């Protein structure tokens, strides 16, 4: 079926999964506020939220299976959107499952925490669908406002309030860059629709328009903040450390994936004719992000800050797939997002499982000798660390994610050899902190004054073992994911344009 997006009824139908999630979240919000706060009530709201996400996933899968398409309009109806939606929903289910146990331990009783996650996810789904700059802005705001609140949800911790205010101020600052960039691009091209922007750039010869180039630069800065790419990453470590751990996992996985999905589609659909202009800035953004994220992560001894800088480094790896600007790069991009999301969710689930009320014991040394007291959690954490490192076999799908990005870089019409070398070298640097965590768990003795970790909640265990199983199973059979990601590419730069873009790097 081909949706005619000029007709309101068909536009509404094309937004079916998004509206289902939004509508369900509104109903759950009313139900959550109708009854007094209690741990039992927040758990029931959380379980219903998970059920709503599963139903939405089924509907997204149905749209993908039916092969729906759409005319040119403000939203996309394609496999790139559906694949991204499934990743967001998987991350949301994992986050809510962790939150059920975490909230009970920390005394967070409002059921609205789960509803806010649903609303943030609906904003992400809007971002993945956006084919218009106004829709991009709308999706970012729906997502961001919910996340600002979630970061400060634990009102008993000063660090949570500090993280929330920092995220709010810098988030508003980055949104201003984004909005000003949108205004300048509209002023230069006369449209906010991606397809029309691309057509008008070619029709009116706007390749050297100062107004357009400044607008693109501001968009790059705005998205750089959203994906925590260096040097726009300064908010991430403090916010990730201060936020409740499940929310940190959600930000590191789902929020980053959503921002990248919008970033990727905008760059490759609206500005394909400007590849020679934006290629070099994004190339350097990827390099700086990989180097800064990995080098600073080496000095971290707080597990949440370590994973914060790790997520910055992974933003650089994802940018490599974007620099390539080909269908293979698009496929590698989506494959990497899936692998990174599963490893990140699993790692933070282990942190939740081993944490205590107040989250005061977040040092890596607290994990010393974990193998002797919680061997299952130690083994799972090792899998997640090795997956993020991209280690063969034991890193499962994480190895193939980096391999796929490297292949996309080397097989590009203008091979990105230098970028591939930098990716490999920075990945070797990352072994210094990922393997350090593994070494502490398996090779250091446990201090006598460190209390035994409490028994892990059932929902958190489900996230830990589910993530580990996905990483290892698809590490053995990656073709199943590859075949899906190969069909999940947006309209990308033509191979001819890519060949003439730059000299090989």
C-alpha positions in Angstrom: 0.0 0.0 0.0 1.2 3.5 -0.9 0.0 6.2 1.6 -0.9 9.5 0.1 0.4 11.8 2.8 -1.5 14.8 1.3 -4.7 13.2 2.7 -5.1 13.7 6.5 -6.7 10.2 7.0 -3.8 8.4 5.3 -1.2 10.6 7.1 -2.8 9.5 10.3 -2.7 5.8 9.2 1.0 6.2 8.3 1.6 7.3 11.9 -0.3 4.4 13.3 2.4 2.9 15.6 3.4 6.3 16.9 -0.2 7.3 17.7 -0.8 3.9 19.4 2.1 4.5 21.7 1.2 8.1 22.4 -2.5 7.3 23.0 -1.7 4.4 25.3 0.8 6.6 27.2 -1.9 9.2 27.7 -4.3 6.6 29.1 -1.7 5.2 31.4 -0.8 8.7 32.6 -4.5 9.3 33.6 -4.6 5.9 35.4 -1.2 6.5 37.1 -2.4 9.8 38.5 -5.8 8.5 39.5 -4.5 6.3 42.3 -2.2 7.1 45.3 1.5 6.6 44.8 2.9 3.2 45.9 5.5 0.7 44.9 2.8 -1.8 43.8 1.1 0.9 41.7 4.3 1.9 39.9 5.0 -1.7 39.2 1.6 -2.2 37.7 2.0 0.9 35.5 5.4 -0.4 34.4 4.1 -3.8 33.5 1.3 -2.3 31.4 3.8 0.0 29.8 5.9 -3.0 28.7 2.8 -4.6 27.3 2.0 -1.4 25.3 5.6 -1.4 23.9 5.2 -5.0 22.9 1.9 -4.3 21.1 3.5 -1.3 19.4 6.4 -3.5 18.3 4.0 -6.0 16.7 2.2 -3.2 14.8 5.6 -1.8 13.6 6.5 -5.3 12.4 3.1 -5.6 10.6 3.8 -2.3 8.8 7.2 -3.5 7.8 5.9 -6.9 6.7 3.2 -5.3 4.5 5.9 -3.2 2.8 4.0 0.1 3.1 5.4 3.1 1.3 4.3 6.7 1.0 4.3 9.7 -1.3 6.7 12.5 -0.6 5.6 14.3 2.6 6.6 15.3 6.1 7.2 11.7 7.3 8.9 8.6 5.8 7.3 5.2 5.5 10.2 2.9 4.9 12.2 0.1 6.5 14.8 2.5 8.0 12.0 3.9 10.2 10.6 0.5 11.2 14.1 -0.8 12.1 14.9 2.3 14.2 11.5 2.0 15.9 12.1 -1.6 16.9 15.5 -0.6 18.4 13.8 2.3 20.4 11.1 0.0 21.7 13.5 -2.8 22.7 15.5 -0.2 24.7 12.3 1.2 26.3 11.2 -2.3 27.4 14.6 -3.0 28.9 14.7 0.4 30.7 11.2 -0.1 32.2 12.1 -3.6 33.3 15.2 -2.3 35.1 13.2 0.5 36.6 10.7 -1.8 38.2 13.4 -3.2 40.5 15.4 0.1 40.7 12.5 2.2 41.7 11.5 -0.2 44.5 15.0 0.0 45.9 15.3 3.7 45.7 11.8 4.5 46.9 10.7 6.1 43.6 6.9 5.5 43.7 5.4 7.7 40.9 4.1 5.5 38.1 4.6 8.5 35.8 8.3 7.6 35.4 7.3 4.8 33.1 4.8 6.9 31.2 7.5 9.5 30.6 9.6 6.9 29.0 6.8 6.0 26.7 6.3 9.7 25.7 10.1 10.1 25.1 10.0 7.0 22.9 7.1 8.4 20.9 9.3 11.4 20.3 12.0 9.1 19.1 9.6 7.4 16.7 8.7 10.8 15.3 12.4 11.5 14.8 12.9 8.3 12.9 10.0 9.1 10.7 10.8 12.8 10.1 11.3 13.9 6.6 10.8 17.6 7.4 12.8 19.9 9.6 9.8 21.0 11.6 9.0 17.3 12.4 12.6 16.8 13.5 12.3 19.7 15.9 8.9 18.4 17.2 10.3 14.9 17.8 13.4 16.3 19.6 11.3 18.4 21.9 8.9 15.6 22.8 11.8 13.4 23.5 13.9 15.9 25.4 11.3 17.4 27.7 10.5 13.9 29.0 14.2 13.1 29.5 14.8 16.3 31.4 12.3 15.3 34.0 13.4 11.6 34.1 17.1 12.6 34.8 15.9 14.5 38.0 13.3 12.0 39.0 15.2 10.8 42.1 14.6 13.8 44.2 16.5 12.3 47.2 19.9 12.6 45.3 21.6 16.0 44.8 23.5 14.6 41.9 20.3 13.7 40.1 19.0 17.3 40.4 22.4 18.6 39.3 22.4 16.3 36.2 18.9 17.4 35.3 19.7 21.1 35.4 22.9 20.7 33.4 21.0 18.6 30.8 18.2 21.1 30.6 20.5 24.1 30.2 22.8 22.5 27.6 19.9 20.8 25.9 18.1 24.1 25.5 21.4 25.6 24.2 21.8 22.9 21.6 18.2 23.2 20.6 18.8 26.9 19.9 21.6 26.0 17.5 19.3 23.4 15.8 16.4 25.8 15.4 18.5 28.6 14.1 20.1 26.2 11.6 16.6 25.1 10.5 15.6 28.7 10.0 18.7 29.4 7.8 18.2 26.3 5.7 14.6 27.2 5.1 15.7 30.8 4.2 18.2 29.5 1.7 16.1 26.7 0.1 12.5 27.9 0.6 11.4 24.5 2.2 11.8 22.4 5.3 11.0 19.1 3.4 14.1 17.0 2.9 13.3 16.0 -0.7 12.4 19.6 -1.7 15.6 20.9 0.0 17.7 18.5 -2.0 15.9 19.4 -5.3 16.1 23.1 -4.7 19.9 23.0 -3.9 20.5 21.4 -7.3 17.9 23.5 -9.2 19.1 26.9 -8.0 22.8 26.1 -7.6 22.9 26.7 -3.9 26.0 24.6 -3.3 28.0 27.7 -2.3 25.2 29.7 -0.6 26.6 31.2 2.5 23.2 31.2 4.2 22.8 27.4 3.5 26.3 26.5 4.6 25.9 28.4 7.9 22.6 26.7 8.4 24.2 23.2 7.9 27.0 24.1 10.2 24.5 25.0 13.0 22.6 21.8 12.4 25.8 19.9 12.7 26.5 21.6 16.1 23.0 21.0 17.3 23.1 17.3 16.4 26.6 17.0 17.8 25.2 18.0 21.2 22.4 15.6 20.9 24.6 12.6 20.1 27.3 13.7 22.6 30.0 13.9 19.9 33.2 15.6 21.0 33.7 18.5 21.5 30.0 18.9 22.2 30.1 16.1 24.8 30.7 18.0 28.0 27.3 17.4 29.4 27.2 13.7 29.1 29.5 12.4 32.0 27.9 14.5 34.7 24.3 13.8 33.4 25.0 10.1 33.0 26.4 9.9 36.5 23.7 11.8 38.2 20.7 10.3 36.4 19.0 7.2 37.8 20.9 4.2 36.3 18.0 2.9 34.1 17.6 6.4 32.7 21.3 6.6 32.0 21.0 3.3 30.1 18.1 4.8 28.1 20.0 7.9 27.3 23.1 6.1 26.3 21.2 3.7 24.0 17.8 4.9 22.9 18.3 8.7 23.0 21.6 8.5 21.1 20.1 6.1 18.5 17.1 8.4 17.9 19.3 11.5 17.4 21.5 9.5 15.1 18.6 8.2 13.1 17.3 11.8 12.4 20.9 13.0 11.8 21.6 10.2 9.3 18.3 10.7 7.3 18.6 14.5 7.2 22.2 14.4 6.0 21.8 11.7 3.3 18.3 12.8 2.0 18.4 16.6 2.3 22.1 17.3 1.5 23.4 14.5 -0.9 24.5 17.1 -3.4 26.7 18.7 -0.7 28.7 15.7 0.1 31.9 17.5 -0.8 30.9 20.2 1.7 29.8 18.3 4.8 32.1 15.2 4.4 35.3 16.8 5.8 33.6 18.3 8.9 31.8 15.1 9.8 35.1 13.2 9.1 36.9 15.3 11.7 34.0 15.1 14.1 34.2 11.3 13.9 38.0 11.3 14.5 37.9 13.8 17.4 35.0 11.9 19.0 36.7 8.5 18.8 40.0 9.9 20.2 38.6 12.0 23.0 36.0 9.5 24.2 38.5 6.6 24.4 41.4 8.6 25.9 39.4 10.2 28.7 37.6 6.9 29.4 41.0 5.4 30.3 41.2 7.6 33.4 37.7 6.9 34.7 37.3 4.8 37.9 33.5 5.3 38.2 31.6 2.7 36.2 28.9 5.1 35.0 31.4 7.8 34.0 33.4 5.1 32.2 30.4 4.0 30.2 29.5 7.7 29.5 32.9 8.3 27.8 32.5 4.9 26.2 29.2 6.1 24.6 31.0 9.2 23.3 33.6 6.9 21.6 30.8 4.8 20.1 29.2 8.0 18.7 32.5 8.4 16.8 32.3 4.8 15.4 28.7 5.4 14.3 29.7 8.7 12.6 32.2 6.6 10.5 29.2 4.8 8.9 27.6 8.2 8.3 30.7 9.6 6.6 30.7 6.8 4.0 27.4 8.0 2.6 26.5 4.7 0.8 23.9 2.0 1.2 26.5 -0.3 2.8 27.2 2.6 5.3 23.4 2.8 6.0 23.3 -0.9 6.7 26.4 -0.8 8.9 24.9 2.1 10.8 21.7 0.3 11.7 23.5 -3.0 12.5 25.8 -1.0 14.9 22.9 0.7 16.6 21.3 -2.6 17.3 24.5 -4.2 18.7 25.4 -1.1 20.8 21.9 -0.8 22.2 21.9 -4.4 23.4 25.4 -4.2 25.0 24.6 -0.9 26.7 21.3 -2.1 28.1 23.0 -5.2 29.5 25.9 -3.4 31.0 23.6 -0.9 32.9 21.3 -3.8 34.0 24.3 -5.4 35.7 25.0 -2.0 37.4 21.4 -1.9 38.6 21.7 -5.5 39.8 24.8 -4.8 41.8 23.8 -1.3 43.1 22.6 -0.3 46.5 20.2 2.3 47.7 21.6 5.8 47.1 24.0 4.6 44.3 27.0 5.5 46.4 29.2 2.6 45.5 29.8 3.1 41.7 33.6 2.6 41.8 35.0 0.0 39.4 36.9 -1.4 42.4 33.6 -2.4 44.0 33.4 -5.1 41.3 36.6 -6.8 42.6 36.2 -10.5 43.0 32.7 -10.4 41.6 33.3 -13.8 39.9 33.6 -15.4 43.4 30.3 -14.2 44.7 28.1 -13.5 41.6 29.7 -15.6 38.8 26.6 -15.2 36.5 26.6 -11.4 36.7 30.4 -11.3 36.2 30.2 -13.5 33.1 27.4 -11.4 31.7 29.3 -8.1 32.4 32.3 -9.6 30.6 30.2 -10.4 27.6 28.9 -6.8 27.5 32.4 -5.3 27.9 33.8 -7.5 25.2 30.8 -6.7 22.9 31.5 -2.9 23.3 35.2 -3.6 22.7 34.3 -5.5 19.5 36.2 -8.7 20.6 35.7 -11.8 18.4 33.5 -14.7 19.6 33.0 -13.7 23.2 32.0 -10.2 22.2 29.3 -11.7 20.0 27.5 -9.3 17.7 29.8 -6.4 18.9 32.7 -7.8 16.8 30.6 -7.9 13.6 29.2 -4.4 14.3 32.7 -2.9 14.1 33.7 -5.2 11.3 30.7 -4.1 9.3 31.5 -0.4 9.8 35.1 -1.0 8.7 34.0 -2.8 5.6 31.7 0.1 4.7 34.5 2.5 5.2 37.0 0.5 3.1 34.6 -0.4 0.3 33.3 3.1 -0.2 33.7 4.6 -3.7 36.2 7.0 -2.1 37.7 4.5 0.5 38.1 6.0 3.9 41.3 4.1 4.8 42.6 6.6 7.3 39.3 6.7 9.1 39.3 2.9 9.3 42.8 2.9 10.7 41.9 5.5 13.4 38.8 3.4 14.3 41.0 0.3 14.8 43.6 2.2 16.8 41.0 3.8 19.1 39.3 0.4 19.6 42.7 -0.9 20.7 42.9 2.0 23.2 39.4 1.1 24.5 40.7 -2.4 25.5 42.5 -0.6 28.3 39.3 0.2 30.1 36.9 -2.5 29.0 39.4 -5.3 29.8 40.3 -3.5 33.1 36.7 -4.0 34.2 36.9 -7.7 33.3 40.3 -8.0 35.1 38.9 -6.5 38.3 35.9 -8.9 38.3 37.9 -12.1 37.6 41.5 -11.5 38.9 41.3 -9.2 41.9 40.4 -10.5 45.3 37.2 -9.2 47.0 37.8 -6.9 49.9 36.6 -8.2 53.2 34.7 -5.0 54.0 32.7 -5.0 50.8 29.1 -6.3 51.4 27.7 -9.0 49.2 25.5 -7.7 46.4 21.8 -8.1 47.1 19.8 -10.7 45.2 19.0 -9.4 41.7 15.4 -8.6 40.9 13.6 -10.8 38.4 13.0 -8.0 35.9 16.6 -6.9 35.9 17.8 -10.5 35.5 15.6 -10.7 32.5 17.3 -7.7 30.9 20.8 -9.0 31.8 20.3 -12.5 30.4 18.1 -11.5 27.5 20.8 -8.9 26.3 23.6 -11.4 26.8 21.7 -14.1 24.8 20.9 -11.8 21.9 24.6 -10.6 21.7 26.0 -14.2 21.8 23.3 -15.8 19.5 23.5 -13.2 16.8 27.3 -13.3 17.2 27.1 -16.9 16.0 24.4 -16.1 13.3 24.9 -12.5 12.3 23.4 -13.0 8.8 19.9 -12.8 10.3 20.5 -9.2 11.4 22.5 -8.3 8.3 19.7 -9.3 6.0 17.3 -7.0 7.9 19.7 -4.0 8.0 20.4 -4.3 4.3 16.8 -3.6 3.7 16.7 -0.7 6.2 18.5 2.1 4.4 17.0 5.6 3.7 17.5 7.3 0.4 21.3 7.8 0.3 23.9 9.6 -1.7 24.4 8.2 -5.2 27.5 6.2 -5.8 28.6 8.6 -8.6 28.4 11.6 -6.2 30.4 9.7 -3.6 33.2 8.8 -6.1 33.7 12.5 -7.0 33.4 13.7 -3.4 36.9 13.5 -2.0 40.2 11.9 -2.6 40.6 8.6 -0.7 41.4 9.1 3.0 
